[in-house]
Amino acid sequence: MPVDAADAVLGRSGTYSVLPPAGWGEATDAVGAVPGIDLVLMSSEKAAGFNTNLVIHVAPGDAASLATELATGREELADLGRTVSDAPGVTVGGVRATGFTTSFSQQGVEVVARSYGVHHDSHVYLLTLSSATTASTQAAADFAEILESWTWT
């Protein structure tokens, strides 16, 4: 359900907040009790039958555990036969994040997922933006808007 763009959404960890773009809403409860999921934002518009979404995981950790998480994620996705490539760096709340991009087919929809990791105040934040390939340009713009609004609390 979309929220007013003036309303910041606080992650379950209480360590940051973001402003969803127009037409996006908080959907954390829709994924159930998945360990580590801190926040889920989702676009109300579908492209190729797929809602662009951002899933944020938060766990205690340091820079070394972040590097391990990213390397493990790349390896696991490559083992599934997904195409994996470096993603351009982004800034999350003033902290440089690194990541990778994967592409795959899900229920007949070509999907691109951009996964990023950042370490801040003894926590590791993993952000994954998924969209239909046909919506990747708009998804990247929306993601940039979310990241620009990121505030550590």
Accessible surface in RSA format (square Angstrom, percent):
REM  Atomic radii and reference values for relative SASA: ProtOr
REM  Chains: A
REM  Algorithm: Lee & Richards
REM  Probe-radius: 1.40
REM  Slices: 20
REM RES _ NUM      All-atoms   Total-Side   Main-Chain    Non-polar    All polar
REM                ABS   REL    ABS   REL    ABS   REL    ABS   REL    ABS   REL
RES MET A   1   184.44  95.5 145.77  96.5  38.68  92.1 117.93 100.3  66.51  88.1
RES PRO A   2    81.70  59.5  59.94  54.6  21.76  79.1  60.04  49.6  21.66 134.6
RES VAL A   3    45.97  30.2  30.88  28.0  15.09  36.4  37.92  32.9   8.05  21.8
RES ASP A   4    92.89  65.1  74.77  74.4  18.12  42.8  30.10  70.8  62.79  62.6
RES ALA A   5    49.56  45.6  40.36  62.3   9.20  20.9  40.71  57.3   8.85  23.4
RES ALA A   6    86.32  79.4  52.98  81.8  33.34  75.8  62.56  88.1  23.76  62.9
RES ASP A   7    76.55  53.6  74.03  73.7   2.52   6.0  20.14  47.4  56.41  56.3
RES ALA A   8    63.01  57.9  34.72  53.6  28.29  64.3  34.72  48.9  28.29  74.9
RES VAL A   9    17.45  11.5  14.33  13.0   3.12   7.5  17.45  15.2   0.00   0.0
RES LEU A  10   103.17  57.5  82.96  59.4  20.21  50.8  82.96  58.3  20.21  54.4
RES GLY A  11     2.39   2.9   0.00   N/A   2.39   2.9   0.00   0.0   2.39   5.3
RES ARG A  12   127.67  53.6  89.38  45.6  38.29  91.2  61.70  84.3  65.97  40.0
RES SER A  13    47.81  40.4  11.05  14.7  36.76  84.7  24.10  51.3  23.71  33.2
RES GLY A  14    32.56  40.2   0.00   N/A  32.56  40.2  15.30  42.0  17.26  38.7
RES THR A  15    34.13  24.3  31.87  32.3   2.26   5.4  32.87  44.2   1.26   1.9
RES TYR A  16     0.00   0.0   0.00   0.0   0.00   0.0   0.00   0.0   0.00   0.0
RES SER A  17    16.60  14.0  16.60  22.2   0.00   0.0   5.59  11.9  11.01  15.4
RES VAL A  18     0.62   0.4   0.00   0.0   0.62   1.5   0.62   0.5   0.00   0.0
RES LEU A  19    67.52  37.6  66.78  47.8   0.75   1.9  66.78  46.9   0.75   2.0
RES PRO A  20     1.94   1.4   0.23   0.2   1.71   6.2   0.23   0.2   1.71  10.6
RES PRO A  21     2.67   1.9   2.29   2.1   0.38   1.4   2.29   1.9   0.38   2.3
RES ALA A  22    87.70  80.6  64.47  99.5  23.23  52.8  68.17  96.0  19.53  51.7
RES GLY A  23    30.58  37.7   0.00   N/A  30.58  37.7  22.46  61.6   8.13  18.2
RES TRP A  24     2.61   1.0   2.61   1.3   0.01   0.0   1.27   0.7   1.34   2.2
RES GLY A  25     2.90   3.6   0.00   N/A   2.90   3.6   1.78   4.9   1.12   2.5
RES GLU A  26    62.96  36.1  53.14  40.2   9.82  23.4   9.20  17.8  53.76  43.9
RES ALA A  27    17.60  16.2  10.55  16.3   7.05  16.0  17.60  24.8   0.00   0.0
RES THR A  28     1.57   1.1   1.47   1.5   0.10   0.2   1.39   1.9   0.18   0.3
RES ASP A  29   122.79  86.0 103.30 102.8  19.49  46.1  39.49  92.9  83.30  83.1
RES ALA A  30    85.60  78.7  41.04  63.3  44.57 101.4  53.46  75.3  32.14  85.1
RES VAL A  31    55.01  36.2  33.12  30.0  21.89  52.8  41.14  35.7  13.87  37.6
RES GLY A  32    35.93  44.3   0.00   N/A  35.93  44.3  35.36  97.0   0.57   1.3
RES ALA A  33   104.28  95.9  67.70 104.5  36.58  83.2  74.81 105.3  29.48  78.1
RES VAL A  34    65.13  42.9  59.81  54.1   5.33  12.8  60.98  53.0   4.15  11.3
RES PRO A  35   121.05  88.2  99.01  90.3  22.04  80.1 110.99  91.6  10.06  62.5
RES GLY A  36    39.49  48.7   0.00   N/A  39.49  48.7  24.95  68.5  14.53  32.5
RES ILE A  37    18.07  10.3  10.79   8.0   7.28  17.5  10.79   7.8   7.28  19.7
RES ASP A  38     8.04   5.6   6.99   7.0   1.05   2.5   1.24   2.9   6.79   6.8
RES LEU A  39     1.86   1.0   1.79   1.3   0.08   0.2   1.79   1.3   0.08   0.2
RES VAL A  40     1.90   1.3   1.90   1.7   0.00   0.0   1.90   1.7   0.00   0.0
RES LEU A  41     0.09   0.1   0.08   0.1   0.01   0.0   0.08   0.1   0.01   0.0
RES MET A  42    64.60  33.5  61.33  40.6   3.27   7.8  37.75  32.1  26.85  35.6
RES SER A  43    13.81  11.7  13.22  17.6   0.59   1.4   2.07   4.4  11.74  16.4
RES SER A  44    66.53  56.2  33.97  45.3  32.55  75.0  31.55  67.2  34.97  49.0
RES GLU A  45   135.17  77.6 126.06  95.4   9.11  21.7  45.04  87.1  90.14  73.6
RES LYS A  46   139.28  67.9 105.33  64.6  33.95  80.8  54.19  48.8  85.09  90.6
RES ALA A  47    27.71  25.5  21.36  33.0   6.35  14.4  27.47  38.7   0.24   0.6
RES ALA A  48    65.41  60.1  25.25  39.0  40.16  91.4  46.66  65.7  18.75  49.7
RES GLY A  49    57.57  71.0   0.00   N/A  57.57  71.0  28.81  79.1  28.77  64.4
RES PHE A  50    28.17  14.1  25.68  15.9   2.49   6.5  27.73  16.8   0.44   1.3
RES ASN A  51    28.57  19.7  23.59  22.8   4.99  12.0   3.59   8.6  24.99  24.1
RES THR A  52    11.02   7.8  10.93  11.1   0.09   0.2   3.03   4.1   7.99  12.1
RES ASN A  53    23.33  16.1  23.33  22.5   0.00   0.0   2.56   6.2  20.77  20.1
RES LEU A  54     0.26   0.1   0.00   0.0   0.26   0.7   0.00   0.0   0.26   0.7
RES VAL A  55    29.30  19.3  29.25  26.5   0.05   0.1  29.25  25.4   0.05   0.1
RES ILE A  56     0.26   0.1   0.26   0.2   0.00   0.0   0.26   0.2   0.00   0.0
RES HIS A  57    61.79  33.8  61.58  42.8   0.21   0.5  44.43  45.8  17.36  20.2
RES VAL A  58    18.39  12.1   5.72   5.2  12.68  30.5   6.03   5.2  12.36  33.5
RES ALA A  59    49.44  45.5  47.42  73.2   2.02   4.6  49.15  69.2   0.29   0.8
RES PRO A  60   115.80  84.4  98.03  89.4  17.76  64.6  98.20  81.1  17.60 109.4
RES GLY A  61    21.11  26.0   0.00   N/A  21.11  26.0  17.39  47.7   3.72   8.3
RES ASP A  62    77.98  54.6  77.29  76.9   0.69   1.6  31.77  74.8  46.21  46.1
RES ALA A  63    64.32  59.1  58.67  90.5   5.65  12.9  58.89  82.9   5.42  14.4
RES ALA A  64    71.07  65.3  58.88  90.9  12.19  27.7  67.14  94.5   3.93  10.4
RES SER A  65    40.48  34.2  34.95  46.6   5.54  12.8  39.68  84.5   0.80   1.1
RES LEU A  66    20.69  11.5  20.69  14.8   0.00   0.0  20.69  14.5   0.00   0.0
RES ALA A  67    61.45  56.5  51.45  79.4  10.00  22.7  57.66  81.2   3.79  10.0
RES THR A  68    85.44  60.8  80.42  81.5   5.02  12.0  58.46  78.5  26.98  40.8
RES GLU A  69    88.18  50.6  81.23  61.5   6.95  16.5  10.25  19.8  77.93  63.6
RES LEU A  70    24.09  13.4  23.27  16.6   0.81   2.0  24.09  16.9   0.00   0.0
RES ALA A  71    59.47  54.7  51.34  79.2   8.13  18.5  55.46  78.1   4.01  10.6
RES THR A  72    60.51  43.0  56.55  57.3   3.97   9.5  43.00  57.8  17.51  26.5
RES GLY A  73    19.48  24.0   0.00   N/A  19.48  24.0  19.17  52.6   0.31   0.7
RES ARG A  74    77.27  32.4  76.55  39.0   0.72   1.7  28.60  39.1  48.67  29.5
RES GLU A  75   114.50  65.7 108.00  81.7   6.50  15.5  30.74  59.5  83.77  68.4
RES GLU A  76   102.82  59.0  99.59  75.3   3.23   7.7  37.25  72.1  65.57  53.5
RES LEU A  77    32.66  18.2  32.66  23.4   0.00   0.0  32.66  22.9   0.00   0.0
RES ALA A  78    52.58  48.3  37.52  57.9  15.06  34.3  38.05  53.6  14.53  38.5
RES ASP A  79   115.36  80.8  78.86  78.5  36.51  86.3  30.30  71.3  85.06  84.8
RES LEU A  80   127.01  70.7  94.17  67.4  32.84  82.5  99.53  69.9  27.48  74.0
RES GLY A  81    68.67  84.7   0.00   N/A  68.67  84.7  36.52 100.2  32.15  72.0
RES ARG A  82    72.13  30.3  61.66  31.4  10.47  24.9   7.21   9.9  64.91  39.3
RES THR A  83    91.64  65.2  83.14  84.3   8.50  20.3  56.87  76.4  34.77  52.6
RES VAL A  84    36.08  23.7   8.98   8.1  27.11  65.3   8.98   7.8  27.11  73.5
RES SER A  85    56.60  47.8  52.35  69.9   4.26   9.8  39.14  83.4  17.46  24.5
RES ASP A  86   110.82  77.6  89.64  89.2  21.18  50.1  31.04  73.1  79.78  79.6
RES ALA A  87    12.40  11.4   0.03   0.0  12.37  28.1   1.00   1.4  11.40  30.2
RES PRO A  88   107.56  78.4  94.12  85.8  13.43  48.8 106.55  88.0   1.00   6.2
RES GLY A  89    31.16  38.4   0.00   N/A  31.16  38.4   7.03  19.3  24.13  54.0
RES VAL A  90    28.64  18.8  24.23  21.9   4.42  10.6  28.64  24.9   0.00   0.0
RES THR A  91    63.50  45.2  53.14  53.9  10.36  24.7  36.44  49.0  27.06  40.9
RES VAL A  92     0.00   0.0   0.00   0.0   0.00   0.0   0.00   0.0   0.00   0.0
RES GLY A  93    22.41  27.6   0.00   N/A  22.41  27.6   9.82  26.9  12.59  28.2
RES GLY A  94    69.69  85.9   0.00   N/A  69.69  85.9  31.98  87.8  37.72  84.5
RES VAL A  95    45.33  29.8  42.09  38.1   3.24   7.8  45.33  39.4   0.00   0.0
RES ARG A  96   153.90  64.6 132.91  67.8  20.99  50.0  64.11  87.6  89.79  54.4
RES ALA A  97     0.32   0.3   0.00   0.0   0.32   0.7   0.32   0.5   0.00   0.0
RES THR A  98    83.27  59.2  81.12  82.2   2.15   5.1  67.61  90.8  15.66  23.7
RES GLY A  99    10.80  13.3   0.00   N/A  10.80  13.3   2.68   7.4   8.12  18.2
RES PHE A 100     6.97   3.5   6.97   4.3   0.00   0.0   6.97   4.2   0.00   0.0
RES THR A 101    27.68  19.7  27.18  27.6   0.50   1.2  21.84  29.3   5.84   8.8
RES THR A 102     2.34   1.7   1.70   1.7   0.63   1.5   0.95   1.3   1.39   2.1
RES SER A 103    47.21  39.9  42.11  56.2   5.10  11.7  26.38  56.2  20.83  29.2
RES PHE A 104    31.46  15.7  19.86  12.3  11.60  30.2  31.09  18.8   0.37   1.0
RES SER A 105    71.23  60.2  41.66  55.6  29.57  68.1  29.29  62.4  41.94  58.8
RES GLN A 106    78.26  43.8  72.86  53.3   5.40  12.9  23.16  49.3  55.10  41.8
RES GLN A 107   177.50  99.3 131.31  96.0  46.19 110.0  55.41 117.9 122.09  92.6
RES GLY A 108    74.49  91.9   0.00   N/A  74.49  91.9  35.50  97.4  38.99  87.3
RES VAL A 109    24.22  15.9  21.67  19.6   2.54   6.1  24.22  21.0   0.00   0.0
RES GLU A 110   103.52  59.4  97.96  74.1   5.56  13.2  51.05  98.7  52.47  42.8
RES VAL A 111     0.54   0.4   0.17   0.2   0.37   0.9   0.17   0.1   0.37   1.0
RES VAL A 112    17.83  11.7  17.83  16.1   0.00   0.0  17.83  15.5   0.00   0.0
RES ALA A 113     7.44   6.8   7.26  11.2   0.17   0.4   7.26  10.2   0.17   0.5
RES ARG A 114    29.59  12.4  29.59  15.1   0.00   0.0  10.42  14.2  19.17  11.6
RES SER A 115    15.62  13.2  15.62  20.8   0.00   0.0   7.78  16.6   7.84  11.0
RES TYR A 116     4.97   2.3   4.31   2.5   0.65   1.7   0.01   0.0   4.95   6.1
RES GLY A 117     1.11   1.4   0.00   N/A   1.11   1.4   0.00   0.0   1.11   2.5
RES VAL A 118     0.96   0.6   0.18   0.2   0.77   1.9   0.96   0.8   0.00   0.0
RES HIS A 119    58.24  31.8  48.19  33.5  10.06  25.7  34.70  35.8  23.54  27.4
RES HIS A 120    36.74  20.1  31.52  21.9   5.22  13.4  21.98  22.6  14.76  17.2
RES ASP A 121   109.16  76.5  88.12  87.7  21.04  49.8  33.67  79.2  75.49  75.3
RES SER A 122    75.00  63.4  65.71  87.7   9.28  21.4  47.47 101.1  27.53  38.6
RES HIS A 123    51.04  27.9  51.04  35.5   0.00   0.0  28.78  29.7  22.26  25.9
RES VAL A 124     5.59   3.7   4.79   4.3   0.79   1.9   4.79   4.2   0.79   2.1
RES TYR A 125     2.07   1.0   2.07   1.2   0.00   0.0   0.00   0.0   2.07   2.5
RES LEU A 126    41.58  23.2  41.47  29.7   0.11   0.3  41.47  29.1   0.11   0.3
RES LEU A 127     0.00   0.0   0.00   0.0   0.00   0.0   0.00   0.0   0.00   0.0
RES THR A 128    39.29  27.9  39.17  39.7   0.12   0.3  23.79  32.0  15.50  23.4
RES LEU A 129     0.00   0.0   0.00   0.0   0.00   0.0   0.00   0.0   0.00   0.0
RES SER A 130    15.93  13.5  15.93  21.3   0.00   0.0   4.19   8.9  11.74  16.4
RES SER A 131     0.00   0.0   0.00   0.0   0.00   0.0   0.00   0.0   0.00   0.0
RES ALA A 132     0.76   0.7   0.53   0.8   0.24   0.5   0.53   0.7   0.24   0.6
RES THR A 133    66.83  47.5  60.94  61.8   5.89  14.0  57.53  77.3   9.30  14.1
RES THR A 134   119.69  85.1  79.25  80.3  40.44  96.4  84.84 114.0  34.86  52.7
RES ALA A 135    16.65  15.3  11.67  18.0   4.98  11.3  16.65  23.5   0.00   0.0
RES SER A 136    28.41  24.0  27.39  36.6   1.02   2.3   6.18  13.2  22.22  31.1
RES THR A 137   117.87  83.8 110.22 111.7   7.65  18.2  81.79 109.9  36.08  54.5
RES GLN A 138   110.64  61.9 106.38  77.7   4.27  10.2  48.13 102.4  62.52  47.4
RES ALA A 139     1.47   1.4   0.00   0.0   1.47   3.4   0.98   1.4   0.50   1.3
RES ALA A 140    43.73  40.2  38.52  59.4   5.21  11.9  39.26  55.3   4.47  11.8
RES ALA A 141    56.28  51.8  41.88  64.6  14.40  32.8  50.24  70.8   6.04  16.0
RES ASP A 142    17.99  12.6  17.93  17.8   0.06   0.1   0.06   0.1  17.93  17.9
RES PHE A 143     7.73   3.9   7.73   4.8   0.00   0.0   7.73   4.7   0.00   0.0
RES ALA A 144    45.27  41.6  40.91  63.1   4.37   9.9  44.94  63.3   0.34   0.9
RES GLU A 145    85.95  49.3  82.06  62.1   3.89   9.3  32.58  63.0  53.37  43.6
RES ILE A 146     0.00   0.0   0.00   0.0   0.00   0.0   0.00   0.0   0.00   0.0
RES LEU A 147    13.15   7.3   8.02   5.7   5.13  12.9   8.27   5.8   4.88  13.1
RES GLU A 148   149.76  86.0 111.95  84.7  37.81  90.0  50.97  98.6  98.79  80.7
RES SER A 149    25.03  21.2   7.67  10.2  17.36  40.0  18.70  39.8   6.34   8.9
RES TRP A 150    13.28   5.3   0.00   0.0  13.28  31.2   0.00   0.0  13.28  21.5
RES THR A 151    75.47  53.7  72.10  73.1   3.36   8.0  51.94  69.8  23.52  35.6
RES TRP A 152    53.30  21.4  33.22  16.1  20.08  47.1  33.25  17.7  20.05  32.5
RES THR A 153   101.54  72.2  35.24  35.7  66.29 158.0  69.81  93.8  31.73  48.0
END  Absolute sums over single chains surface
CHAIN  1 A     7626.4       5764.3       1862.0       4508.2       3118.2
END  Absolute sums over all chains
TOTAL          7626.4       5764.3       1862.0       4508.2       3118.2
